[in-house]
């Protein structure tokens, strides 16, 4: 129970402050009294003290006692006793008291604290388990990310290798394109040479036609087929005349050319060009080089015969043998004023250049095939590049 004072708590607070002030004064009195007593006790010879000194000591003690008596008065504790009696009488009545509400007992409070600590520990354990599981999941994710990164690095290295390969192939493609341009230029040059040879062939045909026409217009020129050279009487030189042996040999070459052309075109229509040029012998071109040189010598001799002063010619020819491609024409030697003419025996295998043109066509087709192969390789490289580009 707690008393309910009629004047409130102010009197109790005032008396409490006064008691504290009185306690301080009594403590000061006690210290002064103890000092005086200590001085008296410390005297070695009390009898040697004079009366003045003894009187001073008594006056000091009396002064302390008077101060001690005035402490309670100055602190306002004069009516403390009556106030305490009045408060006791007032508190003895139950209606003047208030029941004090007691808090929880210490053991129950301790039990609550222990239970709260246990719950806190359980919550901490649960949080620790959750953090451990989360840590494990994070570690697994980190390992997965590391594996993904390693895989991506391998893919990057693979793509880098592909890029380097593509760059090298691109350089190869550029080189192949340059080579293709060079081959194209070579093909154009070969076509120009082919056209030039065709023009030379037409010019040669025209020259042969002119020689044939001049032979018809010349009644004095006679020819005869013989197997041995026969000397003819010298005749007056005609600027438009042609040696009879040369004319006969040219006619024979023309017949051979027509016959060979007919046979060649027949075979060309029966077979395709790939089989023709695949079965053709490369050494044939080298074997025809002496024939071409002989043909050039024949043309030179024919051109120089216009300056001769006499013509002596006799001829004996043998027509082409059917079924034999190696045709031989026998023309005797002709001499004009001591200058020897070329014998037909030396010009047996002369051709008009169709073998060389066929060989050139074969070379052109082989180059075209190589270019087609290069183009296919370039297309494959482009396909590889298109696969890498995404």
FENJO-V896554 format. One record per helix or strand of 3 or more residues. SS is the DSSP state (A for helix, B for strand). FROM is the first residue (numbers start at 1). TO is the last residue. If there is no record, write none. Layout:
BEGIN
((SS:FROM:TO) (SS:FROM:TO))
END
This chain:
BEGIN
((A:10:42) (A:46:48) (A:51:74) (A:80:91) (A:94:96) (A:106:217) (A:244:270) (A:273:279) (A:283:307) (A:354:389))
END
